[in-house]
Amino acid sequence: NAVVVFLFNFIGCVPLATILGRATEDVAEHTNETIGGLINATFGNAVELILSIAALRNGQLDVVRNTLVGSILSNLLLVLGSSLFFGGLIFREQEVLPVVVENNSLALGVSLSGFALPTLFGISLSASKKKEERQRKEELFSLVTSVVMLTVYGLYLLFQLYTHADFFDGDDAETNVSDDEIDIDVVESHGLGGASGGGGENARLLGPESNGTVERYADGDDSDDGDVEDNDDDDDEIPPAAMNVALTILVVDVIVVAACCEFLVDSIDGFAQYMKLGTTFVAVIFLPVIGNAVEHLSAVMVAMKNKMDLSIGIACGSSVQIAMFAAPVMVLLSWLVTPSGMPKLTLRMELLDFISVGIAVFTANLTLRDATTNWLEG
């Protein structure tokens, strides 16, 4: 029964997404939030790639195109919006590294242009030309555009992970206090060091959040309390899994999700017919929700822990990866697997799809422009 197969595999992806979200968070603990977000987006988008390859193999080009468009919309509107909303319910205002906002905003703009050019090119072709000639020119234009997009995406990763990786590491900036940030007048007035220290008391410098003030405490009075508080915090925190264990869980989980997706693709037509829904609706709404379940749960969980750099890296990074990597790869694969004489996949969108993606990109950039978020923006 196609309906039973579709629903059971749909439900089965939810716990798998939870497991993968936890494993991704463990990987991020061993690296940084930028790499963690990239890994989550990569493994999460493997679902869309598997779905698209299965549909491409069956010659369902519209399903492939609609699934990719729906994934971008789902990541930018549902995943990002849910992260900002649920994170904002716990924290009044959450901050994001400006370089993360700028980098993702620029990448989203470039991604949109990758769909805009083939769409405008297809519209501009003269209607007087033969259909086969127009189709061939659109396919060649999309092929060239795909190669350019993959090249730009490679440079995007090079910037994030190698040449400017330190720009995305916000931990050091938050925890390290330089000598220039310490108010020397305050230090001297409290008698730090030298003869003015007196009394056998110790002095402790606080971080930037205390505006350079100095806290004094008696010997032995405060240290025990601090140890107790630290131990309580440690008990609440579940230690992350080892790097090799977390990566193994990621790989195994994606393989199981891929098996579920194969059954889903095979049951799309039967499910749509029984529910009296169009295959376009199923491809744009249902399939992206399944594919983005991993990113959705992961992004919301880390946002509720005030890790907004990682959360935005998952949501926006996944959209960028779909537009600049998954879609061009599917175009290249269509040239390899599609029989000669059959139409190949292009990056041209329907006008409604293109406008929808453009509005989603504009809304995401507008929301993140000030590098701070709250629940209303979600």
C-alpha positions in Angstrom: 0.0 0.0 0.0 1.7 3.2 -1.2 0.0 5.4 1.5 1.2 3.1 4.3 4.7 2.9 2.9 4.9 6.7 2.5 3.6 7.5 6.0 5.7 5.0 7.8 8.9 6.1 6.2 7.9 9.7 6.8 7.5 9.0 10.5 10.6 6.9 10.6 12.7 9.9 9.5 11.9 11.8 12.7 13.9 9.8 15.3 16.6 9.4 12.7 16.8 13.2 12.4 17.1 13.5 16.2 20.0 11.0 16.4 21.8 12.8 13.6 21.2 16.1 15.2 22.9 15.0 18.4 25.8 13.4 16.5 26.3 16.6 14.6 26.4 18.6 17.8 29.0 16.3 19.1 31.1 16.8 16.0 30.8 20.6 16.4 32.1 20.3 20.0 35.3 18.8 18.6 35.7 21.4 15.8 33.9 24.8 15.8 30.4 26.0 15.0 31.3 26.8 11.3 32.5 23.3 10.5 29.8 21.8 12.6 27.1 23.7 10.6 28.8 22.6 7.3 28.8 19.0 8.4 25.2 19.1 9.4 24.1 20.8 6.2 26.1 18.2 4.2 24.7 15.2 5.9 21.2 16.7 6.0 21.3 17.5 2.2 22.4 14.0 1.5 18.7 13.1 1.9 17.7 15.6 -0.8 20.4 14.4 -3.1 19.3 10.8 -2.7 15.7 11.7 -3.3 16.7 13.7 -6.4 18.9 11.0 -7.8 16.1 8.4 -7.4 13.6 10.7 -9.1 16.2 11.6 -11.8 16.7 7.9 -12.5 13.0 7.5 -13.1 12.9 10.5 -15.5 10.9 12.7 -13.0 12.6 16.0 -13.8 9.8 18.1 -12.4 10.0 16.2 -9.1 13.7 16.9 -8.9 13.3 20.6 -9.6 10.4 21.0 -7.2 12.1 19.1 -4.4 15.2 21.4 -4.7 13.0 24.5 -4.7 11.0 23.3 -1.8 14.2 22.5 0.2 15.5 26.1 -0.2 12.1 27.5 0.9 11.8 25.1 3.8 15.3 25.9 5.1 15.0 29.7 4.8 11.4 30.0 6.1 10.6 27.0 8.3 14.0 25.9 9.7 15.5 29.4 10.1 12.2 30.8 11.4 11.7 28.0 13.9 15.2 28.4 15.2 14.9 32.2 15.8 11.4 31.7 17.4 12.2 28.9 19.8 15.6 30.3 20.6 14.0 33.7 21.3 11.5 32.2 23.7 14.4 31.2 26.0 16.8 34.1 25.4 15.5 37.6 25.1 18.0 38.5 22.4 20.6 36.4 20.7 23.7 37.6 18.9 25.3 36.3 15.7 28.9 36.9 14.5 28.6 39.7 11.8 30.9 37.8 9.5 28.5 34.8 9.6 25.6 37.1 8.6 27.6 38.8 5.8 28.9 35.5 4.4 25.6 33.8 4.3 23.8 36.8 2.9 26.3 37.1 0.1 26.1 33.4 -0.6 22.3 33.4 -0.7 22.4 36.3 -3.2 24.8 34.5 -5.5 22.7 31.4 -5.2 19.6 33.3 -6.3 21.5 34.6 -9.3 22.4 31.0 -10.3 18.7 30.4 -10.8 17.9 33.9 -12.2 20.2 33.7 -15.2 18.9 30.4 -16.6 15.3 31.5 -16.0 15.8 34.8 -17.7 17.8 33.2 -20.5 14.9 30.7 -21.2 12.4 33.5 -21.2 14.5 35.6 -23.6 14.8 32.9 -26.3 12.8 33.7 -29.3 9.5 31.7 -29.5 10.0 31.4 -33.2 12.8 28.9 -32.8 12.1 25.2 -32.7 11.4 23.7 -29.3 14.3 21.2 -29.6 16.7 24.1 -30.3 15.5 26.1 -27.4 15.7 23.1 -25.1 19.3 22.4 -26.2 20.4 26.0 -25.6 18.8 26.1 -22.2 20.5 22.8 -21.3 23.9 24.1 -22.4 23.4 27.4 -20.5 22.4 25.5 -17.3 25.4 23.2 -17.7 27.8 26.2 -17.9 26.0 27.9 -15.0 26.3 24.7 -12.9 30.1 24.5 -13.4 30.4 28.2 -12.4 28.2 27.7 -9.3 30.3 24.7 -8.2 33.5 26.7 -8.6 32.1 29.5 -6.5 30.9 27.1 -3.9 34.4 25.6 -3.7 35.8 29.1 -3.1 33.1 29.7 -0.5 34.3 26.7 1.4 37.9 27.7 1.0 37.1 31.1 2.5 35.2 29.6 5.5 37.5 26.7 6.3 41.0 27.8 5.4 41.9 31.3 4.4 39.6 33.1 6.9 38.6 30.3 9.3 39.6 32.5 12.3 36.9 35.0 11.4 34.3 32.4 12.2 35.7 31.3 15.5 33.9 33.5 18.0 34.9 31.5 21.1 38.3 33.2 21.7 36.9 36.7 21.3 34.3 36.0 24.0 36.5 34.3 26.6 39.9 36.0 26.3 40.5 39.3 28.1 43.4 41.4 26.8 45.5 43.6 29.0 44.0 46.7 27.3 40.5 45.7 28.5 41.6 45.9 32.2 41.0 49.2 33.9 44.4 49.9 35.6 42.9 52.6 37.8 40.3 50.2 39.2 43.0 47.6 39.8 45.2 50.1 41.7 42.3 51.5 43.7 41.5 48.0 45.0 45.1 47.4 46.0 46.1 44.6 43.7 49.7 43.5 44.2 52.3 45.3 46.2 51.9 46.6 49.7 48.4 47.9 49.2 47.1 44.4 48.7 47.2 43.6 52.4 44.9 41.5 54.5 45.8 38.2 53.0 43.0 38.6 50.5 43.0 37.6 46.9 41.7 39.7 44.0 40.1 38.4 40.9 39.7 40.3 37.6 36.4 39.8 35.9 35.8 39.7 32.2 34.5 42.4 29.9 30.9 41.8 30.9 31.8 43.3 34.4 33.2 46.5 32.9 36.7 46.0 34.2 35.6 45.8 37.9 37.6 43.8 40.4 36.1 41.3 42.8 37.8 40.6 46.1 37.2 37.5 48.2 38.7 36.0 51.3 41.0 33.0 51.1 39.1 29.8 50.8 35.7 31.4 51.1 34.7 31.6 47.4 36.7 28.8 45.9 34.7 26.0 47.3 31.4 27.6 46.2 32.8 27.9 42.7 33.8 24.3 42.6 30.3 23.2 43.7 28.7 25.4 41.0 31.1 24.1 38.3 30.4 20.5 39.4 26.6 21.1 39.2 27.0 22.5 35.6 29.2 19.5 34.6 26.6 17.1 35.9 23.9 18.7 33.8 26.0 18.6 30.6 26.1 15.2 28.8 29.7 14.7 27.6 30.0 14.7 23.8 30.8 11.4 22.0 34.3 10.9 20.6 34.9 12.3 17.1 35.2 8.9 15.4 32.0 7.7 17.2 30.0 10.7 16.2 31.1 10.5 12.5 30.3 6.8 12.4 26.8 7.6 13.7 26.4 10.3 11.1 27.3 8.0 8.2 25.2 5.1 9.5 22.2 7.3 10.1 22.3 8.9 6.6 22.4 5.4 5.1 19.3 4.4 7.0 17.6 7.6 6.0 18.6 7.0 2.3 16.8 3.6 2.5 13.6 5.3 3.8 13.9 7.9 1.0 14.0 5.2 -1.7 10.7 3.8 -0.5 9.3 7.3 -0.3 10.1 8.1 -3.9 8.6 4.8 -5.1 5.4 5.6 -3.3 4.9 9.3 -4.3 2.5 8.7 -7.2 0.3 6.2 -5.3 0.2 8.5 -2.2 -0.6 11.6 -4.3 -3.3 9.8 -6.2 -5.0 8.4 -3.0 -4.8 11.7 -1.2 -6.0 13.6 -4.3 -2.9 15.8 -4.3 -0.8 16.9 -7.2 2.8 15.4 -7.4 4.0 19.0 -7.5 2.5 19.7 -4.1 4.0 16.6 -2.7 7.4 17.4 -4.1 7.4 21.0 -2.9 5.9 20.5 0.5 6.2 16.9 1.8 9.5 15.8 0.4 11.5 18.9 1.6 10.0 18.5 5.1 11.3 15.0 5.2 14.7 15.9 3.8 15.0 18.9 6.1 13.9 17.1 9.3 17.6 16.7 10.2 18.4 20.4 9.8 15.1 21.5 11.4 15.6 19.6 14.7 19.3 20.3 14.8 19.0 24.0 14.2 16.2 24.4 16.8 18.1 22.4 19.4 21.3 24.4 19.1 19.4 27.7 18.9 17.7 26.9 22.3 21.3 26.5 23.7 22.2 30.0 22.4 24.5 28.7 19.7 23.1 30.9 16.9 26.2 30.8 14.7 25.8 27.1 14.4 22.0 27.3 14.0 22.2 29.9 11.2 25.0 27.9 9.7 22.7 24.9 9.5 19.7 26.7 8.1 21.3 29.2 5.7 24.2 27.0 4.9 21.9 24.2 3.9 20.0 26.5 1.5 23.3 27.7 0.0 24.5 24.1 -0.4 21.3 23.1 -2.1 21.4 26.0 -4.5 25.2 26.1 -5.2 26.1 22.4 -4.8 23.1 20.0 -5.0 21.3 21.6 -7.9 24.4 22.0 -10.1 25.4 18.4 -9.3 22.0 17.1 -10.3 22.3 19.0 -13.6 25.7 17.4 -14.3 24.3 14.0 -13.3 21.4 14.4 -15.7 23.9 14.7 -18.6 25.4 11.3 -17.4 22.3 9.3 -16.7 19.7 10.7 -19.1 19.5 8.7 -22.4 20.5 10.6 -25.5 17.6 12.5 -27.0 15.7 12.8 -23.7 15.4 16.2 -22.0 18.0 17.0 -19.3 17.6 18.9 -16.1 18.0 22.6 -16.2 18.2 25.4 -13.6 15.3 27.2 -15.1 12.5 27.8 -12.6 8.8 28.6 -13.1 8.1 32.3 -12.5 6.2 31.6 -9.3 9.0 29.4 -7.9 11.6 32.0 -8.7 9.7 34.8 -7.1 9.1 32.7 -4.0 12.8 31.9 -3.6 13.6 35.5 -4.2 11.2 36.6 -1.4 12.6 34.0 0.9 16.2 35.1 0.4 15.2 38.8 0.8 13.3 38.0 4.0 16.2 36.0 5.5 18.8 38.8 4.7 16.4 41.4 6.1 16.0 39.5 9.4 19.7 38.9 10.0 20.9 42.3 8.9 21.6 43.6 12.4 23.4 40.4 13.6 20.8 40.0 16.5 17.7 37.9 16.6 14.5 37.5 18.7 11.4 35.4 18.7 9.3 38.0 16.7 11.8 37.9 13.8 11.4 34.1 13.8 
